[in-house]
């Protein structure tokens, strides 16, 4: 009855492609973000700038929520040999 099979429409779901150069660049971005974040929080506290302080804490929240855990997750769970 049907002449086509499902195999023609299937694809691999293995997304753990290693990219060492990209991982190194991500590490640099996370380090630069952390340094900038600390500098903004310290300078905002010293000079009484609410804008710098708020931006520094916002960067801290984003770095903790997005950058660091995602990088740890991808390195630990998706880069394992299958």
N, C-alpha and C positions, 0 to 999 in steps of 0.2 A: 504494500500500500504506500508506504513512505520510501522515497529513494535517498533521502539525506539522513545523515547520522549526526548525533550531538558532538562527536569528536571534532568536527570541522569548526565548531563555534567555541570550543573550550580553549583556555590558555592557562599558563602556569601562575600560581599564586605565591611564588617564592620571590620576596622582595628584599632579601638580605644581600644585596650587591655591595661589596666592599669598595670604599672610596677613601683611601688614606689621606689624600690631599684635601679632600672636602672635610674630613674629620679634623684635620689639623687647622684648617681655616675656621671651622666652627669653634674650636678651642680658643683660637686667638680672639674671636669676636666675644666669646663669653668672658675672657680675661679682661679685654678692653672695656666691656660693659660694667664689669665688677669694679674696675679701677675708677671709671667715670662716676659710677654710682656712689662710691665711698667719698670721692672728692666733692661731689655735689652735696651730700649730707653734711660733711664736715664744714665746708665753706658756707652752706646755708645756716648752720648753727652758729658759726663764728660771727658772720656778718648780719645775722638776723633777717635773712632773705627767705620769706615764706615760699617764694616761687622755686628757688633752688632746693629747698628742703622737701617740698612736695614732689618735685620732679625726681629727686634722688630716691625717695621712698617708693614712688611709682615704679622706677627702674628696678628697685630691689624686689618688689612684688612680682614684676614681670620676669625678672631673671630667675627667681626661685620657682615661679609657677610654670614657666614655659621652657627656659633654656636648660637648666641643670638636670631636672628629672628626665626630660625627653632624651637628652644625650646619654644619660646613664641607662635608660631603658633600651634604647636602640643598640648601644654597645653590648649590653649584657644579654639581651634576649634574641635579638635578630641577627647577630654576627656569629652565632654558634655554628659550627659545621654540622650539616644534617646528614 
